[in-house]
Amino acid sequence: MGKAPKWEIVVSPRLLGQQIMADDLKSFRELETGTGPSILKIYSWQPQCISLGYSQDIEAEIDVEKAKKFGWDVVKRPTGGGIVFHNRAEVTYSIITSIDNPILPKGLVPSYKKISEAVVLGLALVGVKSEIRPQTTDHRALNTGLCFAYPAEYEIVAQGKKIVGSAQKRGKRALLQQGSIFVADTPAELFSVLKRPHEAENAISVENILKRKTSFNELSEALIRGFGECLSIGSGETCE
């Protein structure tokens, strides 16, 4: 087993969606060439932002002008998955490291599940009991594009409903996993920006479970602890 690399931890509240996606892709590409560090990023979005998976078509899915009138940006992620509404309360993580990093098991699904275990632990630290649940029902035929319409395979659920949506991109040397934690409900009228019919979100938020407001600092600190205890990540921290 190889030596685990040192990690860079970046905590960045209130970032532009385009900047977040560009920075994650840049870090992934650097690791693909063997020149970049392993990075754990915890961030939030400002302004609020709608993100789509890499295989989705923005023009086909979103009324961009209407979204802008609501004050929301629209971006595409380098990872897969469905449409996510990143409101002001949401906290998102990115983990970028080498595929052969010894802290992770080999393979997409095992590494995805191991990273998710760290998120489950972080949520537990703020009082949210969640679990990684295999999906036995094939929802692909029912998928209308929303990330939080149903739990995908091995995603994190609480009280039987999705609370975290994650997806992983893999290259020859590097992997990038992005995950969004559903912290507070998005106003129902915002779903009018969707061009296609959609199912209602089958999700539950952190604040609905806790019956109180949370802060970016509370959740980011819990996630960092979760990643530290589960994956031994914790070599340093930089704030942007």
C-alpha positions as CSV (number, residue, x, y, z in Angstrom):
1,M,0.0,0.0,0.0
2,G,1.4,3.4,-1.0
3,K,1.9,6.4,1.2
4,A,-1.2,8.6,1.7
5,P,-0.6,12.1,0.2
6,K,-0.9,15.3,2.2
7,W,-4.2,17.2,1.9
8,E,-5.2,20.8,1.3
9,I,-8.4,21.8,3.0
10,V,-10.2,24.8,1.5
11,V,-13.2,26.3,3.2
12,S,-14.9,28.9,0.9
13,P,-18.2,30.4,1.8
14,R,-20.1,32.4,-0.8
15,L,-18.5,31.5,-4.1
16,L,-19.7,32.0,-7.6
17,G,-21.0,28.8,-9.3
18,Q,-18.8,29.3,-12.3
19,Q,-15.8,29.8,-10.1
20,I,-16.5,26.6,-8.1
21,M,-16.9,24.4,-11.2
22,A,-13.8,25.9,-12.9
23,D,-11.6,25.5,-9.7
24,D,-12.7,21.9,-9.2
25,L,-12.1,21.0,-12.8
26,K,-8.7,22.7,-12.7
27,S,-7.7,20.8,-9.6
28,F,-8.9,17.5,-11.2
29,R,-6.8,18.2,-14.4
30,E,-3.7,19.0,-12.3
31,L,-4.0,15.7,-10.5
32,E,-4.5,14.0,-13.8
33,T,-1.0,15.2,-14.9
34,G,0.4,14.3,-11.5
35,T,1.2,18.0,-10.5
36,G,-1.6,18.9,-8.1
37,P,-2.3,18.2,-4.4
38,S,-5.2,16.2,-3.0
39,I,-7.9,18.7,-1.9
40,L,-11.0,18.7,0.3
41,K,-13.2,21.7,-0.4
42,I,-16.2,22.8,1.6
43,Y,-18.1,25.8,0.1
44,S,-21.4,27.6,-0.3
45,W,-22.9,29.5,-3.2
46,Q,-23.4,33.2,-3.9
47,P,-25.5,34.1,-5.7
48,Q,-27.8,31.1,-5.4
49,C,-27.2,28.7,-8.3
50,I,-28.8,25.9,-10.3
51,S,-26.3,23.3,-11.4
52,L,-26.8,20.6,-14.0
53,G,-24.9,17.3,-14.5
54,Y,-22.4,17.2,-17.3
55,S,-24.7,15.2,-19.6
56,Q,-27.7,17.6,-19.2
57,D,-28.5,20.4,-21.7
58,I,-29.0,23.7,-20.0
59,E,-31.2,25.2,-22.8
60,A,-33.4,22.1,-22.8
61,E,-33.8,21.9,-19.0
62,I,-33.8,25.5,-17.7
63,D,-35.4,28.8,-18.5
64,V,-32.2,30.7,-17.9
65,E,-33.7,34.2,-18.2
66,K,-36.4,33.4,-15.7
67,A,-33.8,31.9,-13.3
68,K,-31.8,35.2,-13.6
69,K,-34.9,37.2,-12.8
70,F,-35.2,35.2,-9.6
71,G,-31.6,36.0,-8.9
72,W,-30.1,32.6,-9.6
73,D,-27.1,31.6,-11.7
74,V,-27.0,28.5,-13.9
75,V,-23.9,26.3,-14.4
76,K,-23.0,22.8,-15.5
77,R,-21.0,20.5,-13.3
78,P,-18.1,18.3,-14.5
79,T,-19.7,15.4,-12.6
80,G,-22.9,13.7,-13.5
81,G,-26.3,13.5,-11.8
82,G,-29.4,15.7,-12.1
83,I,-30.4,19.3,-11.5
84,V,-29.6,20.8,-8.1
85,F,-30.9,24.1,-6.6
86,H,-28.1,25.4,-4.5
87,N,-29.7,28.0,-2.2
88,R,-28.0,30.2,0.3
89,A,-28.1,27.7,3.1
90,E,-26.7,24.7,1.2
91,V,-23.2,23.4,1.9
92,T,-21.4,21.5,-0.8
93,Y,-18.2,19.5,-0.7
94,S,-15.6,18.5,-3.4
95,I,-12.9,15.9,-2.9
96,I,-10.2,15.7,-5.5
97,T,-7.5,13.0,-5.1
98,S,-5.6,10.3,-7.0
99,I,-7.4,7.1,-7.9
100,D,-4.7,5.1,-6.2
101,N,-4.9,7.0,-2.9
102,P,-4.5,4.3,-0.3
103,I,-7.1,5.9,2.0
104,L,-9.8,4.9,-0.5
105,P,-10.8,1.4,-1.7
106,K,-10.3,0.7,-5.4
107,G,-13.2,1.2,-7.8
108,L,-15.8,3.8,-8.4
109,V,-18.6,2.4,-6.2
110,P,-16.3,1.5,-3.2
111,S,-14.6,4.8,-3.2
112,Y,-17.9,6.7,-3.6
113,K,-19.3,4.8,-0.6
114,K,-16.2,5.5,1.5
115,I,-16.3,9.2,0.8
116,S,-20.1,9.2,1.7
117,E,-19.3,7.5,5.0
118,A,-17.3,10.6,6.0
119,V,-20.3,12.8,5.1
120,V,-22.6,10.6,7.2
121,L,-20.3,11.0,10.1
122,G,-20.2,14.8,9.6
123,L,-24.0,14.9,9.6
124,A,-24.1,12.8,12.8
125,L,-21.9,15.4,14.5
126,V,-24.6,18.0,14.1
127,G,-27.3,15.6,15.2
128,V,-28.6,14.3,11.9
129,K,-28.8,10.5,11.7
130,S,-28.4,9.3,8.1
131,E,-27.3,6.2,6.2
132,I,-26.0,5.1,2.8
133,R,-28.9,3.1,1.3
134,P,-28.6,0.8,-1.7
135,Q,-31.4,1.6,-4.2
136,T,-33.3,-1.5,-5.2
137,T,-35.9,0.2,-7.4
138,D,-34.9,1.3,-10.9
139,H,-35.9,4.9,-11.1
140,R,-34.0,5.7,-14.2
141,A,-37.1,5.5,-16.4
142,L,-38.9,7.8,-14.1
143,N,-36.1,10.4,-13.9
144,T,-37.2,13.8,-15.0
145,G,-33.8,15.5,-14.3
146,L,-34.0,16.6,-10.6
147,C,-31.2,15.3,-8.4
148,F,-33.3,15.3,-5.3
149,A,-36.4,13.6,-6.8
150,Y,-35.2,10.2,-5.6
151,P,-32.1,8.6,-4.0
152,A,-29.8,7.1,-6.5
153,E,-27.8,4.0,-5.8
154,Y,-25.8,4.2,-2.5
155,E,-26.8,7.8,-1.7
156,I,-27.2,9.3,1.7
157,V,-30.8,9.3,3.1
158,A,-32.3,10.4,6.4
159,Q,-35.7,9.3,7.5
160,G,-36.0,7.4,4.2
161,K,-35.5,10.6,2.1
162,K,-32.5,11.9,0.2
163,I,-30.4,14.5,2.1
164,V,-27.2,14.4,0.1
165,G,-26.7,14.2,-3.6
166,S,-23.2,13.2,-4.9
167,A,-21.5,12.2,-8.1
168,Q,-18.0,11.2,-9.0
169,K,-15.9,11.9,-12.1
170,R,-12.9,9.6,-12.8
171,G,-9.9,10.0,-15.1
172,K,-6.8,7.9,-15.6
173,R,-5.1,9.2,-12.5
174,A,-7.6,11.4,-10.6
175,L,-11.1,11.4,-9.2
176,L,-13.4,14.3,-8.4
177,Q,-16.5,13.7,-6.2
178,Q,-18.9,16.6,-5.6
179,G,-21.8,16.4,-3.1
180,S,-24.6,18.8,-2.1
181,I,-26.1,18.7,1.4
182,F,-29.7,19.7,1.4
183,V,-29.8,22.1,4.3
184,A,-33.0,24.2,3.8
185,D,-36.0,24.1,1.5
186,T,-35.9,25.9,-1.8
187,P,-39.0,28.2,-2.5
188,A,-41.5,26.2,-4.6
189,E,-41.9,29.0,-7.2
190,L,-38.4,28.5,-8.3
191,F,-39.3,25.1,-9.8
192,S,-41.2,27.1,-12.5
193,V,-37.8,27.6,-14.2
194,L,-37.8,23.9,-15.2
195,K,-38.8,23.4,-18.8
196,R,-39.7,19.7,-18.5
197,P,-42.3,18.1,-16.3
198,H,-40.7,16.9,-13.0
199,E,-41.5,14.8,-10.0
200,A,-41.6,16.5,-6.6
201,E,-38.4,16.4,-4.6
202,N,-38.3,13.4,-2.3
203,A,-35.8,14.9,0.1
204,I,-35.5,16.1,3.6
205,S,-33.4,19.0,4.8
206,V,-31.0,19.3,7.7
207,E,-33.0,22.1,9.2
208,N,-36.3,20.1,8.9
209,I,-34.7,17.3,10.9
210,L,-33.1,19.5,13.5
211,K,-36.0,21.9,13.8
212,R,-33.6,24.8,13.9
213,K,-31.4,27.0,11.7
214,T,-27.8,25.9,11.0
215,S,-24.8,27.9,9.8
216,F,-22.1,27.3,7.2
217,N,-19.5,27.3,9.9
218,E,-21.3,24.6,12.0
219,L,-21.7,22.3,9.0
220,S,-18.3,22.9,7.4
221,E,-16.6,22.2,10.8
222,A,-18.6,19.0,11.2
223,L,-17.8,17.8,7.7
224,I,-14.1,18.5,8.2
225,R,-14.2,16.4,11.4
226,G,-16.1,13.7,9.5
227,F,-13.5,13.5,6.8
228,G,-10.7,13.7,9.3
229,E,-12.0,10.8,11.4
230,C,-13.1,8.6,8.5
231,L,-10.4,9.3,6.0
232,S,-7.6,10.8,8.1
233,I,-7.8,14.1,6.1
234,G,-6.6,17.1,8.1
235,S,-3.2,18.5,7.1
236,G,-4.1,22.1,6.9
237,E,-6.8,24.7,6.0
238,T,-7.0,27.7,3.8
239,C,-9.9,30.1,3.6
240,E,-10.8,32.1,0.4
